Amino acid sequence: MTRDRILAAATEMVHGFPTWDWGALTIRAVARRAQVNESTVYRYFSNERRLRDAVMRRLEQEAGVELERLRLEEFGDVVGRMFAYLSSFPVAQPPPEDPTFADIDERRRRALIAAVSDAAVDWPDEEAELAAAMLDVFWNVSSYERLTVTWKLDPERATRAVNWVIRTLDAAVRAGDGPGCGPGEASSAGGG
């Protein structure tokens, strides 16, 4: 079917993009890739937005993500499937980082690992590093922007939400419930 061929071509294009900037996912480019006329693409997708929406739904299916059926108790599995799926995409090599930002990132990384290691002295270094990495997710500009722009939270509510997650992670670390554990299991090192 022609619609499927067009959608497959568009999805293949996205799989080749090194970033999630879909600026190159145009009707013209997809028509060339699918070896059809642009008018044929327009027959099935009236504009680029509709084409991109269909591609996104296809990607969700490929990743095994069903947003309409999302349940909190399954969210970890969904994220796991999503990360496994994302690993099949090329990763853009970031431009050389400014030495000032590289330095602060490394200092922050060491400080977080040290803080987790101090709270969970019996944990293997790998466990402490994983917990520190999770804490670092909340300590960057992109997390702030995601909360304040995408979620439209004011800075106070964003801060309150992040503090709640950090307190929850802190309690898990202190209880010995590390990233390598299942719910209710102690860290492989026995906790701290």
C-alpha positions in Angstrom: 0.0 0.0 0.0 1.3 3.4 -0.9 0.5 5.1 2.4 2.6 2.4 4.2 5.5 2.9 1.8 5.4 6.6 2.4 5.3 6.2 6.2 8.0 3.6 6.1 10.2 5.9 4.1 9.6 8.8 6.5 10.3 6.5 9.5 13.5 5.3 7.9 14.6 8.9 7.5 14.0 9.6 11.2 16.0 6.6 12.1 18.9 8.2 10.3 18.7 11.6 12.0 21.4 12.2 14.5 19.1 14.5 16.6 15.4 14.8 17.1 15.3 17.9 15.0 12.8 16.9 12.2 13.5 19.9 10.0 14.6 17.5 7.2 11.4 15.5 7.4 9.6 17.4 4.7 7.0 16.2 2.2 9.5 16.7 -0.6 12.2 14.6 1.1 9.8 11.9 2.0 8.4 11.8 -1.5 11.9 11.4 -2.9 12.7 8.6 -0.3 9.5 6.8 -1.1 9.9 7.3 -4.8 6.5 8.9 -5.3 5.3 12.3 -6.3 4.8 15.0 -3.7 1.1 15.1 -4.6 0.9 11.4 -3.7 2.2 12.2 -0.2 -0.3 15.0 0.1 -3.1 12.6 -0.8 -2.4 10.6 2.4 -1.0 13.4 4.6 -2.5 16.8 3.9 0.5 18.6 5.5 3.8 18.0 7.2 2.2 18.1 10.6 0.0 15.1 9.7 2.9 13.2 8.2 5.0 13.9 11.3 2.2 12.8 13.6 1.8 9.6 11.7 5.6 9.0 12.0 5.5 9.6 15.7 2.7 7.1 16.1 4.8 4.6 14.1 7.8 5.2 16.3 5.7 4.7 19.5 4.5 1.4 18.1 8.1 0.3 17.2 9.2 1.2 20.7 6.2 -0.6 22.3 4.9 2.5 24.0 1.1 2.9 24.3 0.5 6.2 25.9 -3.2 5.6 26.1 -2.6 2.5 28.4 0.2 3.9 30.5 0.1 2.7 34.1 2.4 3.9 36.8 3.4 0.4 37.9 4.6 -0.3 34.3 6.4 3.0 33.8 9.8 1.7 34.5 9.3 -1.0 31.9 8.1 1.6 29.4 11.2 3.8 30.0 13.4 0.7 29.6 11.8 -0.2 26.3 12.1 3.5 25.2 15.8 3.6 26.1 16.5 0.3 24.3 14.7 1.7 21.3 16.5 5.0 21.4 19.8 3.2 21.5 19.1 2.1 17.9 19.2 5.7 16.7 22.4 7.5 15.8 23.7 9.8 18.5 24.9 13.2 17.4 28.4 14.0 18.6 28.1 17.1 20.6 30.4 20.0 19.6 33.5 20.3 21.7 32.3 21.5 25.1 33.4 24.8 26.5 36.1 24.1 29.1 34.2 26.0 31.8 31.1 23.9 31.3 33.1 20.6 31.0 34.8 21.5 34.3 31.6 22.2 36.2 30.0 19.1 34.8 32.9 17.0 36.0 33.0 18.7 39.4 29.2 18.2 39.8 29.6 14.6 38.8 32.3 14.0 41.4 30.3 15.8 44.1 27.2 13.8 43.5 29.0 10.5 43.5 30.7 11.5 46.8 27.4 12.6 48.3 25.8 9.3 47.4 28.8 7.3 48.5 28.8 9.1 51.9 25.1 8.2 52.4 25.5 4.6 51.2 29.0 3.6 52.3 28.5 -0.1 51.6 27.4 0.3 48.0 29.6 -0.6 45.1 31.0 2.4 43.2 28.7 1.4 40.2 25.6 1.7 42.4 26.6 5.1 43.7 27.4 6.3 40.2 23.9 5.2 39.0 22.2 6.9 41.9 24.3 10.1 41.4 23.5 10.1 37.7 19.7 10.0 38.5 20.2 13.0 40.8 22.1 14.8 38.1 19.1 14.5 35.8 17.3 17.1 38.0 20.3 19.4 38.2 20.5 20.8 34.7 19.0 23.5 32.5 17.1 21.1 30.2 15.2 19.6 33.2 14.2 23.1 34.3 13.2 24.0 30.8 11.2 20.8 30.4 9.3 21.5 33.7 8.7 25.2 33.1 8.1 25.1 29.3 6.6 21.7 28.4 4.8 21.2 31.7 4.1 24.9 32.2 5.0 24.8 35.9 6.1 28.0 37.5 9.6 27.9 39.0 8.2 27.4 42.5 6.1 24.3 41.6 8.9 22.9 39.5 11.3 23.3 42.4 8.7 21.7 44.8 8.3 18.7 42.4 12.1 18.2 42.0 12.7 18.5 45.7 10.1 15.7 46.2 11.8 13.4 43.8 15.2 14.2 45.3 13.9 13.5 48.9 12.4 10.2 47.5 15.8 9.2 46.0 17.6 10.3 49.2 15.3 8.1 51.3 15.9 5.1 48.9 19.7 5.6 49.0 19.6 5.7 52.8 17.4 2.6 52.9 19.8 0.7 50.8 17.4 0.5 47.9 19.8 1.1 45.0 19.3 1.3 41.2 20.3 -2.3 40.8 17.6 -3.5 43.2 14.0 -4.4 42.6 11.4 -2.9 44.9 11.8 -3.9 48.5 15.2 -5.5 47.9 18.4 -4.2 49.6 21.4 -3.2 47.5 23.7 -6.0 46.5 26.1 -4.6 49.0 23.6 -4.7 51.8 22.7 -1.0 52.0 24.1 1.8 54.0 
